[in-house]
Amino acid sequence: MNADDLVRVAIAAPSDLACAHIEALLATSKDVCVVGAAASTALADLLGRVNPDVLLLDLGAEPAQALAHIAERVALPATVLLASN
């Protein structure tokens, strides 16, 4: 598969461990390339460094609070939201 055909995914989660788990799950796909991962608090930095096709965003235990915080600070690419509730 050509690198241009891969879906470029960035991961943001509440902890490095959560990022690592999500990245390990995505590593099993031939169609996905993880271009970066960071704690949710560093989302703006992450999106400034990489240009993902999709952001996989783990909202953690407080999804409403996390969304409000993120929406104020950064424009998001296509985004998949994960919530624990």
Buried (B, 14 or more C-beta within 10 A) or exposed (E): EEEEEBBBBBBBBBEEEBBEBBBEEBEEEEEBBBBBBBBBEBBBEBBEEBEBBBBBBBBBEBBEEBBEBBEEEBEBBEEEEBBEE
